[in-house]
Protein backbone atom coordinates (compact mmCIF):
# COMPACT_ATOMS: atom_id res chain seq x y z
CA UNK A 1 0.00 0.00 0.00
CA UNK A 2 2.84 2.39 0.82
CA UNK A 3 4.51 1.65 -2.51
CA UNK A 4 1.26 2.45 -4.31
CA UNK A 5 1.00 5.85 -2.58
CA UNK A 6 4.61 6.71 -3.41
CA UNK A 7 4.05 5.67 -7.03
CA UNK A 8 0.86 7.75 -7.38
CA UNK A 9 2.43 10.76 -5.67
CA UNK A 10 5.50 10.65 -7.90
CA UNK A 11 3.32 10.26 -11.02
CA UNK A 12 1.17 13.26 -10.08
CA UNK A 13 4.27 15.29 -9.26
CA UNK A 14 5.91 14.50 -12.60
CA UNK A 15 2.71 15.26 -14.51
CA UNK A 16 2.40 18.64 -12.81
CA UNK A 17 5.89 19.65 -13.98
CA UNK A 18 5.48 18.45 -17.57
CA UNK A 19 1.99 19.83 -18.32
CA UNK A 20 2.78 23.57 -17.94
CA UNK A 21 5.59 23.26 -20.51
CA UNK A 22 3.20 21.91 -23.14
CA UNK A 23 0.57 24.47 -22.27
CA UNK A 24 2.95 27.43 -22.44
CA UNK A 25 4.20 26.50 -25.93
CA UNK A 26 0.70 25.86 -27.22
CA UNK A 27 -0.60 29.26 -26.10
CA UNK A 28 1.98 31.35 -28.00
CA UNK A 29 0.47 32.69 -31.25
CA UNK A 30 2.45 31.85 -34.37
CA UNK A 31 2.88 35.58 -35.19
CA UNK A 32 4.84 36.13 -31.96
CA UNK A 33 7.17 33.25 -32.75
CA UNK A 34 7.96 34.74 -36.15
CA UNK A 35 8.55 38.22 -34.70
CA UNK A 36 11.15 36.90 -32.27
CA UNK A 37 13.33 35.72 -35.17
CA UNK A 38 13.22 39.04 -37.07
CA UNK A 39 16.12 41.39 -36.55
CA UNK A 40 16.16 44.99 -37.77
CA UNK A 41 19.26 46.19 -39.55
CA UNK A 42 20.17 49.52 -41.10
CA UNK A 43 20.33 49.94 -44.85
CA UNK A 44 23.87 50.19 -46.25
CA UNK A 45 24.44 52.96 -48.81
CA UNK A 46 27.44 54.25 -50.75
CA UNK A 47 28.06 57.54 -52.56
CA UNK A 48 29.52 57.38 -56.10
CA UNK A 49 31.23 60.40 -57.66
CA UNK A 50 31.97 61.37 -61.27
CA UNK A 51 33.11 64.31 -63.37
CA UNK A 52 30.52 64.93 -66.09
CA UNK A 53 31.33 67.75 -68.54
CA UNK A 54 33.60 69.41 -65.99
CA UNK A 55 31.04 69.25 -63.16
CA UNK A 56 31.65 67.00 -60.18
CA UNK A 57 28.50 64.97 -59.40
CA UNK A 58 27.43 62.39 -56.83
CA UNK A 59 24.78 59.66 -56.67
CA UNK A 60 23.63 57.45 -53.78
CA UNK A 61 23.59 53.63 -54.27
CA UNK A 62 21.75 51.23 -51.94
CA UNK A 63 24.13 48.33 -51.32
CA UNK A 64 21.44 46.49 -49.35
CA UNK A 65 18.71 46.57 -52.00
CA UNK A 66 20.78 47.09 -55.17
CA UNK A 67 19.28 50.24 -56.71
CA UNK A 68 20.05 53.96 -57.10
CA UNK A 69 18.40 56.07 -54.41
CA UNK A 70 19.09 59.44 -56.04
CA UNK A 71 19.81 60.94 -59.46
CA UNK A 72 23.16 62.52 -60.31
CA UNK A 73 23.43 65.86 -58.50
CA UNK A 74 26.18 68.49 -58.52
CA UNK A 75 28.51 68.61 -55.56
HTML snippet that shows the backbone in 3Dmol.js (N, CA, C, O; Angstrom):
<script src="https://3Dmol.org/build/3Dmol-min.js"></script>
<div id="view" style="width:600px;height:400px;position:relative"></div>
<script>
const pdb = `
ATOM      1  N   UNK A   1       0.820  -1.190   0.000  1.00  0.00           N
ATOM      2  CA  UNK A   1       0.000   0.000   0.000  1.00  0.00           C
ATOM      3  C   UNK A   1       0.867   1.258   0.000  1.00  0.00           C
ATOM      4  O   UNK A   1       0.544   2.237  -0.673  1.00  0.00           O
ATOM      5  N   UNK A   2       1.961   1.235   0.749  1.00  0.00           N
ATOM      6  CA  UNK A   2       2.840   2.389   0.820  1.00  0.00           C
ATOM      7  C   UNK A   2       3.527   2.623  -0.528  1.00  0.00           C
ATOM      8  O   UNK A   2       3.730   3.764  -0.941  1.00  0.00           O
ATOM      9  N   UNK A   3       3.884   1.521  -1.210  1.00  0.00           N
ATOM     10  CA  UNK A   3       4.513   1.649  -2.514  1.00  0.00           C
ATOM     11  C   UNK A   3       3.545   2.270  -3.519  1.00  0.00           C
ATOM     12  O   UNK A   3       3.950   3.055  -4.377  1.00  0.00           O
ATOM     13  N   UNK A   4       2.273   1.917  -3.408  1.00  0.00           N
ATOM     14  CA  UNK A   4       1.260   2.452  -4.312  1.00  0.00           C
ATOM     15  C   UNK A   4       1.093   3.950  -4.112  1.00  0.00           C
ATOM     16  O   UNK A   4       0.938   4.681  -5.091  1.00  0.00           O
ATOM     17  N   UNK A   5       1.119   4.426  -2.880  1.00  0.00           N
ATOM     18  CA  UNK A   5       1.001   5.851  -2.584  1.00  0.00           C
ATOM     19  C   UNK A   5       2.205   6.609  -3.128  1.00  0.00           C
ATOM     20  O   UNK A   5       2.053   7.675  -3.725  1.00  0.00           O
ATOM     21  N   UNK A   6       3.388   6.067  -2.924  1.00  0.00           N
ATOM     22  CA  UNK A   6       4.606   6.713  -3.412  1.00  0.00           C
ATOM     23  C   UNK A   6       4.576   6.791  -4.944  1.00  0.00           C
ATOM     24  O   UNK A   6       4.946   7.807  -5.533  1.00  0.00           O
ATOM     25  N   UNK A   7       4.131   5.707  -5.570  1.00  0.00           N
ATOM     26  CA  UNK A   7       4.048   5.674  -7.027  1.00  0.00           C
ATOM     27  C   UNK A   7       3.048   6.714  -7.545  1.00  0.00           C
ATOM     28  O   UNK A   7       3.357   7.447  -8.484  1.00  0.00           O
ATOM     29  N   UNK A   8       1.863   6.786  -6.949  1.00  0.00           N
ATOM     30  CA  UNK A   8       0.863   7.754  -7.377  1.00  0.00           C
ATOM     31  C   UNK A   8       1.321   9.187  -7.125  1.00  0.00           C
ATOM     32  O   UNK A   8       1.113  10.060  -7.967  1.00  0.00           O
ATOM     33  N   UNK A   9       1.932   9.430  -5.994  1.00  0.00           N
ATOM     34  CA  UNK A   9       2.428  10.763  -5.671  1.00  0.00           C
ATOM     35  C   UNK A   9       3.507  11.206  -6.657  1.00  0.00           C
ATOM     36  O   UNK A   9       3.498  12.343  -7.129  1.00  0.00           O
ATOM     37  N   UNK A  10       4.436  10.300  -6.964  1.00  0.00           N
ATOM     38  CA  UNK A  10       5.504  10.651  -7.902  1.00  0.00           C
ATOM     39  C   UNK A  10       4.948  10.864  -9.312  1.00  0.00           C
ATOM     40  O   UNK A  10       5.434  11.732 -10.036  1.00  0.00           O
ATOM     41  N   UNK A  11       3.940  10.087  -9.711  1.00  0.00           N
ATOM     42  CA  UNK A  11       3.318  10.262 -11.020  1.00  0.00           C
ATOM     43  C   UNK A  11       2.617  11.609 -11.118  1.00  0.00           C
ATOM     44  O   UNK A  11       2.764  12.315 -12.116  1.00  0.00           O
ATOM     45  N   UNK A  12       1.861  11.968 -10.093  1.00  0.00           N
ATOM     46  CA  UNK A  12       1.170  13.261 -10.080  1.00  0.00           C
ATOM     47  C   UNK A  12       2.173  14.402 -10.077  1.00  0.00           C
ATOM     48  O   UNK A  12       1.972  15.408 -10.757  1.00  0.00           O
ATOM     49  N   UNK A  13       3.247  14.254  -9.320  1.00  0.00           N
ATOM     50  CA  UNK A  13       4.274  15.288  -9.259  1.00  0.00           C
ATOM     51  C   UNK A  13       4.950  15.491 -10.617  1.00  0.00           C
ATOM     52  O   UNK A  13       5.149  16.624 -11.054  1.00  0.00           O
ATOM     53  N   UNK A  14       5.297  14.396 -11.273  1.00  0.00           N
ATOM     54  CA  UNK A  14       5.912  14.498 -12.603  1.00  0.00           C
ATOM     55  C   UNK A  14       4.959  15.109 -13.617  1.00  0.00           C
ATOM     56  O   UNK A  14       5.370  15.928 -14.439  1.00  0.00           O
ATOM     57  N   UNK A  15       3.701  14.723 -13.568  1.00  0.00           N
ATOM     58  CA  UNK A  15       2.710  15.256 -14.505  1.00  0.00           C
ATOM     59  C   UNK A  15       2.509  16.754 -14.303  1.00  0.00           C
ATOM     60  O   UNK A  15       2.284  17.486 -15.267  1.00  0.00           O
ATOM     61  N   UNK A  16       2.589  17.211 -13.061  1.00  0.00           N
ATOM     62  CA  UNK A  16       2.395  18.640 -12.811  1.00  0.00           C
ATOM     63  C   UNK A  16       3.559  19.475 -13.340  1.00  0.00           C
ATOM     64  O   UNK A  16       3.361  20.645 -13.669  1.00  0.00           O
ATOM     65  N   UNK A  17       4.753  18.918 -13.432  1.00  0.00           N
ATOM     66  CA  UNK A  17       5.886  19.655 -13.985  1.00  0.00           C
ATOM     67  C   UNK A  17       5.890  19.642 -15.509  1.00  0.00           C
ATOM     68  O   UNK A  17       6.320  20.619 -16.123  1.00  0.00           O
ATOM     69  N   UNK A  18       5.432  18.585 -16.123  1.00  0.00           N
ATOM     70  CA  UNK A  18       5.476  18.451 -17.569  1.00  0.00           C
ATOM     71  C   UNK A  18       4.339  19.230 -18.241  1.00  0.00           C
ATOM     72  O   UNK A  18       4.566  19.851 -19.280  1.00  0.00           O
ATOM     73  N   UNK A  19       3.159  19.217 -17.697  1.00  0.00           N
ATOM     74  CA  UNK A  19       1.990  19.827 -18.321  1.00  0.00           C
ATOM     75  C   UNK A  19       2.153  21.330 -18.568  1.00  0.00           C
ATOM     76  O   UNK A  19       1.801  21.774 -19.661  1.00  0.00           O
ATOM     77  N   UNK A  20       2.656  22.141 -17.644  1.00  0.00           N
ATOM     78  CA  UNK A  20       2.782  23.571 -17.943  1.00  0.00           C
ATOM     79  C   UNK A  20       3.713  23.862 -19.125  1.00  0.00           C
ATOM     80  O   UNK A  20       3.515  24.860 -19.818  1.00  0.00           O
ATOM     81  N   UNK A  21       4.703  23.035 -19.369  1.00  0.00           N
ATOM     82  CA  UNK A  21       5.587  23.257 -20.510  1.00  0.00           C
ATOM     83  C   UNK A  21       4.822  23.108 -21.810  1.00  0.00           C
ATOM     84  O   UNK A  21       4.993  23.926 -22.714  1.00  0.00           O
ATOM     85  N   UNK A  22       3.986  22.094 -21.933  1.00  0.00           N
ATOM     86  CA  UNK A  22       3.205  21.915 -23.140  1.00  0.00           C
ATOM     87  C   UNK A  22       2.199  23.048 -23.295  1.00  0.00           C
ATOM     88  O   UNK A  22       1.992  23.560 -24.395  1.00  0.00           O
ATOM     89  N   UNK A  23       1.585  23.429 -22.204  1.00  0.00           N
ATOM     90  CA  UNK A  23       0.568  24.474 -22.271  1.00  0.00           C
ATOM     91  C   UNK A  23       1.188  25.813 -22.650  1.00  0.00           C
ATOM     92  O   UNK A  23       0.583  26.561 -23.417  1.00  0.00           O
ATOM     93  N   UNK A  24       2.361  26.139 -22.144  1.00  0.00           N
ATOM     94  CA  UNK A  24       2.949  27.435 -22.441  1.00  0.00           C
ATOM     95  C   UNK A  24       3.359  27.537 -23.905  1.00  0.00           C
ATOM     96  O   UNK A  24       3.233  28.613 -24.488  1.00  0.00           O
ATOM     97  N   UNK A  25       3.843  26.465 -24.520  1.00  0.00           N
ATOM     98  CA  UNK A  25       4.201  26.505 -25.932  1.00  0.00           C
ATOM     99  C   UNK A  25       2.968  26.540 -26.820  1.00  0.00           C
ATOM    100  O   UNK A  25       2.994  27.156 -27.885  1.00  0.00           O
ATOM    101  N   UNK A  26       1.906  25.902 -26.407  1.00  0.00           N
ATOM    102  CA  UNK A  26       0.701  25.858 -27.224  1.00  0.00           C
ATOM    103  C   UNK A  26      -0.033  27.187 -27.220  1.00  0.00           C
ATOM    104  O   UNK A  26      -0.774  27.469 -28.161  1.00  0.00           O
ATOM    105  N   UNK A  27       0.143  28.007 -26.206  1.00  0.00           N
ATOM    106  CA  UNK A  27      -0.598  29.259 -26.101  1.00  0.00           C
ATOM    107  C   UNK A  27       0.068  30.427 -26.819  1.00  0.00           C
ATOM    108  O   UNK A  27      -0.540  31.492 -26.929  1.00  0.00           O
ATOM    109  N   UNK A  28       1.290  30.268 -27.308  1.00  0.00           N
ATOM    110  CA  UNK A  28       1.980  31.347 -28.004  1.00  0.00           C
ATOM    111  C   UNK A  28       1.470  31.417 -29.437  1.00  0.00           C
ATOM    112  O   UNK A  28       1.561  30.429 -30.164  1.00  0.00           O
ATOM    113  N   UNK A  29       0.932  32.569 -29.864  1.00  0.00           N
ATOM    114  CA  UNK A  29       0.470  32.688 -31.253  1.00  0.00           C
ATOM    115  C   UNK A  29       1.646  32.567 -32.223  1.00  0.00           C
ATOM    116  O   UNK A  29       2.772  32.939 -31.891  1.00  0.00           O
ATOM    117  N   UNK A  30       1.385  32.054 -33.403  1.00  0.00           N
ATOM    118  CA  UNK A  30       2.454  31.850 -34.371  1.00  0.00           C
ATOM    119  C   UNK A  30       3.071  33.177 -34.802  1.00  0.00           C
ATOM    120  O   UNK A  30       4.249  33.199 -35.159  1.00  0.00           O
ATOM    121  N   UNK A  31       2.323  34.288 -34.786  1.00  0.00           N
ATOM    122  CA  UNK A  31       2.880  35.582 -35.188  1.00  0.00           C
ATOM    123  C   UNK A  31       3.960  36.040 -34.207  1.00  0.00           C
ATOM    124  O   UNK A  31       4.931  36.670 -34.627  1.00  0.00           O
ATOM    125  N   UNK A  32       3.817  35.745 -32.927  1.00  0.00           N
ATOM    126  CA  UNK A  32       4.841  36.128 -31.955  1.00  0.00           C
ATOM    127  C   UNK A  32       6.114  35.335 -32.156  1.00  0.00           C
ATOM    128  O   UNK A  32       7.208  35.869 -31.979  1.00  0.00           O
ATOM    129  N   UNK A  33       5.991  34.081 -32.520  1.00  0.00           N
ATOM    130  CA  UNK A  33       7.167  33.247 -32.747  1.00  0.00           C
ATOM    131  C   UNK A  33       7.959  33.782 -33.927  1.00  0.00           C
ATOM    132  O   UNK A  33       9.189  33.816 -33.877  1.00  0.00           O
ATOM    133  N   UNK A  34       7.287  34.197 -34.977  1.00  0.00           N
ATOM    134  CA  UNK A  34       7.959  34.742 -36.153  1.00  0.00           C
ATOM    135  C   UNK A  34       8.636  36.056 -35.805  1.00  0.00           C
ATOM    136  O   UNK A  34       9.760  36.297 -36.246  1.00  0.00           O
ATOM    137  N   UNK A  35       7.986  36.915 -35.026  1.00  0.00           N
ATOM    138  CA  UNK A  35       8.552  38.221 -34.701  1.00  0.00           C
ATOM    139  C   UNK A  35       9.807  38.115 -33.847  1.00  0.00           C
ATOM    140  O   UNK A  35      10.649  39.012 -33.884  1.00  0.00           O
ATOM    141  N   UNK A  36       9.949  37.056 -33.089  1.00  0.00           N
ATOM    142  CA  UNK A  36      11.152  36.903 -32.273  1.00  0.00           C
ATOM    143  C   UNK A  36      12.382  36.667 -33.138  1.00  0.00           C
ATOM    144  O   UNK A  36      13.490  37.041 -32.754  1.00  0.00           O
ATOM    145  N   UNK A  37      12.197  36.045 -34.312  1.00  0.00           N
ATOM    146  CA  UNK A  37      13.325  35.718 -35.175  1.00  0.00           C
ATOM    147  C   UNK A  37      13.730  36.865 -36.097  1.00  0.00           C
ATOM    148  O   UNK A  37      14.774  36.785 -36.745  1.00  0.00           O
ATOM    149  N   UNK A  38      12.938  37.922 -36.172  1.00  0.00           N
ATOM    150  CA  UNK A  38      13.216  39.039 -37.067  1.00  0.00           C
ATOM    151  C   UNK A  38      14.174  40.011 -36.386  1.00  0.00           C
ATOM    152  O   UNK A  38      13.966  40.398 -35.236  1.00  0.00           O
ATOM    153  N   UNK A  39      15.201  40.393 -37.090  1.00  0.00           N
ATOM    154  CA  UNK A  39      16.116  41.395 -36.553  1.00  0.00           C
ATOM    155  C   UNK A  39      16.169  42.580 -37.509  1.00  0.00           C
ATOM    156  O   UNK A  39      16.231  42.398 -38.725  1.00  0.00           O
ATOM    157  N   UNK A  40      16.146  43.777 -36.969  1.00  0.00           N
ATOM    158  CA  UNK A  40      16.159  44.987 -37.769  1.00  0.00           C
ATOM    159  C   UNK A  40      17.597  45.433 -37.978  1.00  0.00           C
ATOM    160  O   UNK A  40      18.385  45.510 -37.036  1.00  0.00           O
ATOM    161  N   UNK A  41      17.919  45.724 -39.221  1.00  0.00           N
ATOM    162  CA  UNK A  41      19.261  46.195 -39.546  1.00  0.00           C
ATOM    163  C   UNK A  41      19.162  47.433 -40.418  1.00  0.00           C
ATOM    164  O   UNK A  41      18.194  47.608 -41.158  1.00  0.00           O
ATOM    165  N   UNK A  42      20.160  48.283 -40.329  1.00  0.00           N
ATOM    166  CA  UNK A  42      20.174  49.516 -41.101  1.00  0.00           C
ATOM    167  C   UNK A  42      20.540  49.231 -42.551  1.00  0.00           C
ATOM    168  O   UNK A  42      21.276  48.290 -42.850  1.00  0.00           O
ATOM    169  N   UNK A  43      20.015  50.058 -43.439  1.00  0.00           N
ATOM    170  CA  UNK A  43      20.332  49.940 -44.855  1.00  0.00           C
ATOM    171  C   UNK A  43      21.746  50.467 -45.092  1.00  0.00           C
ATOM    172  O   UNK A  43      22.137  51.485 -44.519  1.00  0.00           O
ATOM    173  N   UNK A  44      22.504  49.781 -45.927  1.00  0.00           N
ATOM    174  CA  UNK A  44      23.872  50.188 -46.252  1.00  0.00           C
ATOM    175  C   UNK A  44      23.835  50.934 -47.581  1.00  0.00           C
ATOM    176  O   UNK A  44      23.312  50.425 -48.572  1.00  0.00           O
ATOM    177  N   UNK A  45      24.397  52.150 -47.597  1.00  0.00           N
ATOM    178  CA  UNK A  45      24.437  52.958 -48.814  1.00  0.00           C
ATOM    179  C   UNK A  45      25.858  53.411 -49.092  1.00  0.00           C
ATOM    180  O   UNK A  45      26.707  53.420 -48.201  1.00  0.00           O
ATOM    181  N   UNK A  46      26.112  53.792 -50.357  1.00  0.00           N
ATOM    182  CA  UNK A  46      27.440  54.253 -50.750  1.00  0.00           C
ATOM    183  C   UNK A  46      27.286  55.359 -51.779  1.00  0.00           C
ATOM    184  O   UNK A  46      26.483  55.252 -52.706  1.00  0.00           O
ATOM    185  N   UNK A  47      28.066  56.431 -51.608  1.00  0.00           N
ATOM    186  CA  UNK A  47      28.058  57.536 -52.565  1.00  0.00           C
ATOM    187  C   UNK A  47      29.050  57.242 -53.681  1.00  0.00           C
ATOM    188  O   UNK A  47      30.169  56.799 -53.424  1.00  0.00           O
ATOM    189  N   UNK A  48      28.634  57.491 -54.933  1.00  0.00           N
ATOM    190  CA  UNK A  48      29.515  57.384 -56.099  1.00  0.00           C
ATOM    191  C   UNK A  48      29.679  58.780 -56.690  1.00  0.00           C
ATOM    192  O   UNK A  48      28.727  59.557 -56.758  1.00  0.00           O
ATOM    193  N   UNK A  49      30.906  59.084 -57.119  1.00  0.00           N
ATOM    194  CA  UNK A  49      31.226  60.397 -57.659  1.00  0.00           C
ATOM    195  C   UNK A  49      31.701  60.260 -59.095  1.00  0.00           C
ATOM    196  O   UNK A  49      32.260  59.232 -59.478  1.00  0.00           O
ATOM    197  N   UNK A  50      31.470  61.327 -59.905  1.00  0.00           N
ATOM    198  CA  UNK A  50      31.967  61.371 -61.272  1.00  0.00           C
ATOM    199  C   UNK A  50      32.157  62.820 -61.687  1.00  0.00           C
ATOM    200  O   UNK A  50      31.582  63.735 -61.096  1.00  0.00           O
ATOM    201  N   UNK A  51      32.972  63.010 -62.712  1.00  0.00           N
ATOM    202  CA  UNK A  51      33.113  64.306 -63.373  1.00  0.00           C
ATOM    203  C   UNK A  51      32.392  64.201 -64.708  1.00  0.00           C
ATOM    204  O   UNK A  51      32.811  63.448 -65.586  1.00  0.00           O
ATOM    205  N   UNK A  52      31.314  64.953 -64.861  1.00  0.00           N
ATOM    206  CA  UNK A  52      30.523  64.928 -66.089  1.00  0.00           C
ATOM    207  C   UNK A  52      30.521  66.327 -66.693  1.00  0.00           C
ATOM    208  O   UNK A  52      29.928  67.255 -66.144  1.00  0.00           O
ATOM    209  N   UNK A  53      31.200  66.464 -67.840  1.00  0.00           N
ATOM    210  CA  UNK A  53      31.330  67.750 -68.539  1.00  0.00           C
ATOM    211  C   UNK A  53      31.890  68.824 -67.619  1.00  0.00           C
ATOM    212  O   UNK A  53      31.404  69.955 -67.603  1.00  0.00           O
ATOM    213  N   UNK A  54      32.913  68.465 -66.856  1.00  0.00           N
ATOM    214  CA  UNK A  54      33.601  69.411 -65.988  1.00  0.00           C
ATOM    215  C   UNK A  54      32.899  69.696 -64.670  1.00  0.00           C
ATOM    216  O   UNK A  54      33.376  70.522 -63.892  1.00  0.00           O
ATOM    217  N   UNK A  55      31.786  69.040 -64.400  1.00  0.00           N
ATOM    218  CA  UNK A  55      31.043  69.251 -63.155  1.00  0.00           C
ATOM    219  C   UNK A  55      31.141  67.982 -62.318  1.00  0.00           C
ATOM    220  O   UNK A  55      30.826  66.887 -62.785  1.00  0.00           O
ATOM    221  N   UNK A  56      31.585  68.147 -61.071  1.00  0.00           N
ATOM    222  CA  UNK A  56      31.655  67.000 -60.175  1.00  0.00           C
ATOM    223  C   UNK A  56      30.248  66.684 -59.673  1.00  0.00           C
ATOM    224  O   UNK A  56      29.543  67.567 -59.186  1.00  0.00           O
ATOM    225  N   UNK A  57      29.835  65.387 -59.796  1.00  0.00           N
ATOM    226  CA  UNK A  57      28.499  64.972 -59.398  1.00  0.00           C
ATOM    227  C   UNK A  57      28.577  63.766 -58.464  1.00  0.00           C
ATOM    228  O   UNK A  57      29.579  63.051 -58.426  1.00  0.00           O
ATOM    229  N   UNK A  58      27.495  63.559 -57.713  1.00  0.00           N
ATOM    230  CA  UNK A  58      27.429  62.388 -56.832  1.00  0.00           C
ATOM    231  C   UNK A  58      26.053  61.741 -56.952  1.00  0.00           C
ATOM    232  O   UNK A  58      25.070  62.380 -57.327  1.00  0.00           O
ATOM    233  N   UNK A  59      26.016  60.427 -56.614  1.00  0.00           N
ATOM    234  CA  UNK A  59      24.776  59.656 -56.673  1.00  0.00           C
ATOM    235  C   UNK A  59      24.821  58.601 -55.574  1.00  0.00           C
ATOM    236  O   UNK A  59      25.871  58.008 -55.325  1.00  0.00           O
ATOM    237  N   UNK A  60      23.692  58.366 -54.918  1.00  0.00           N
ATOM    238  CA  UNK A  60      23.630  57.452 -53.782  1.00  0.00           C
ATOM    239  C   UNK A  60      23.131  56.083 -54.243  1.00  0.00           C
ATOM    240  O   UNK A  60      22.079  55.979 -54.874  1.00  0.00           O
ATOM    241  N   UNK A  61      23.906  55.015 -53.918  1.00  0.00           N
ATOM    242  CA  UNK A  61      23.590  53.630 -54.269  1.00  0.00           C
ATOM    243  C   UNK A  61      23.226  52.867 -53.012  1.00  0.00           C
ATOM    244  O   UNK A  61      23.919  52.981 -52.001  1.00  0.00           O
ATOM    245  N   UNK A  62      22.147  52.088 -53.053  1.00  0.00           N
ATOM    246  CA  UNK A  62      21.748  51.232 -51.936  1.00  0.00           C
ATOM    247  C   UNK A  62      22.426  49.877 -52.105  1.00  0.00           C
ATOM    248  O   UNK A  62      22.050  49.091 -52.974  1.00  0.00           O
ATOM    249  N   UNK A  63      23.421  49.611 -51.275  1.00  0.00           N
ATOM    250  CA  UNK A  63      24.130  48.333 -51.323  1.00  0.00           C
ATOM    251  C   UNK A  63      23.203  47.211 -50.866  1.00  0.00           C
ATOM    252  O   UNK A  63      23.274  46.097 -51.386  1.00  0.00           O
ATOM    253  N   UNK A  64      22.345  47.494 -49.907  1.00  0.00           N
ATOM    254  CA  UNK A  64      21.442  46.486 -49.350  1.00  0.00           C
ATOM    255  C   UNK A  64      20.434  46.001 -50.386  1.00  0.00           C
ATOM    256  O   UNK A  64      20.239  44.797 -50.548  1.00  0.00           O
ATOM    257  N   UNK A  65      19.791  46.939 -51.089  1.00  0.00           N
ATOM    258  CA  UNK A  65      18.709  46.573 -52.000  1.00  0.00           C
ATOM    259  C   UNK A  65      19.117  46.571 -53.473  1.00  0.00           C
ATOM    260  O   UNK A  65      18.381  46.043 -54.307  1.00  0.00           O
ATOM    261  N   UNK A  66      20.268  47.148 -53.811  1.00  0.00           N
ATOM    262  CA  UNK A  66      20.784  47.093 -55.170  1.00  0.00           C
ATOM    263  C   UNK A  66      20.110  48.020 -56.161  1.00  0.00           C
ATOM    264  O   UNK A  66      19.835  47.614 -57.289  1.00  0.00           O
ATOM    265  N   UNK A  67      19.837  49.262 -55.767  1.00  0.00           N
ATOM    266  CA  UNK A  67      19.285  50.245 -56.709  1.00  0.00           C
ATOM    267  C   UNK A  67      19.770  51.641 -56.337  1.00  0.00           C
ATOM    268  O   UNK A  67      20.218  51.886 -55.217  1.00  0.00           O
ATOM    269  N   UNK A  68      19.667  52.570 -57.325  1.00  0.00           N
ATOM    270  CA  UNK A  68      20.052  53.957 -57.097  1.00  0.00           C
ATOM    271  C   UNK A  68      18.963  54.643 -56.291  1.00  0.00           C
ATOM    272  O   UNK A  68      17.780  54.523 -56.610  1.00  0.00           O
ATOM    273  N   UNK A  69      19.356  55.361 -55.248  1.00  0.00           N
ATOM    274  CA  UNK A  69      18.400  56.069 -54.407  1.00  0.00           C
ATOM    275  C   UNK A  69      18.209  57.509 -54.854  1.00  0.00           C
ATOM    276  O   UNK A  69      17.182  58.119 -54.553  1.00  0.00           O
ATOM    277  N   UNK A  70      19.195  58.066 -55.576  1.00  0.00           N
ATOM    278  CA  UNK A  70      19.094  59.442 -56.044  1.00  0.00           C
ATOM    279  C   UNK A  70      19.557  59.507 -57.500  1.00  0.00           C
ATOM    280  O   UNK A  70      20.145  58.565 -58.030  1.00  0.00           O
ATOM    281  N   UNK A  71      19.275  60.648 -58.124  1.00  0.00           N
ATOM    282  CA  UNK A  71      19.809  60.941 -59.456  1.00  0.00           C
ATOM    283  C   UNK A  71      21.170  61.619 -59.278  1.00  0.00           C
ATOM    284  O   UNK A  71      21.558  61.965 -58.162  1.00  0.00           O
ATOM    285  N   UNK A  72      21.885  61.803 -60.382  1.00  0.00           N
ATOM    286  CA  UNK A  72      23.157  62.522 -60.309  1.00  0.00           C
ATOM    287  C   UNK A  72      22.878  63.958 -59.924  1.00  0.00           C
ATOM    288  O   UNK A  72      22.008  64.599 -60.513  1.00  0.00           O
ATOM    289  N   UNK A  73      23.605  64.474 -58.944  1.00  0.00           N
ATOM    290  CA  UNK A  73      23.435  65.857 -58.499  1.00  0.00           C
ATOM    291  C   UNK A  73      24.814  66.504 -58.356  1.00  0.00           C
ATOM    292  O   UNK A  73      25.783  65.839 -57.989  1.00  0.00           O
ATOM    293  N   UNK A  74      24.894  67.799 -58.646  1.00  0.00           N
ATOM    294  CA  UNK A  74      26.176  68.486 -58.523  1.00  0.00           C
ATOM    295  C   UNK A  74      26.625  68.592 -57.071  1.00  0.00           C
ATOM    296  O   UNK A  74      25.820  68.725 -56.150  1.00  0.00           O
ATOM    297  N   UNK A  75      27.942  68.528 -56.908  1.00  0.00           N
ATOM    298  CA  UNK A  75      28.507  68.611 -55.557  1.00  0.00           C
ATOM    299  C   UNK A  75      28.893  70.042 -55.265  1.00  0.00           C
ATOM    300  O   UNK A  75      29.391  70.338 -54.179  1.00  0.00           O
TER     301      UNK A  75
END
`;
const viewer = $3Dmol.createViewer("view");
viewer.addModel(pdb, "pdb");
viewer.setStyle({}, {cartoon: {color: "spectrum"}});
viewer.zoomTo();
viewer.render();
</script>
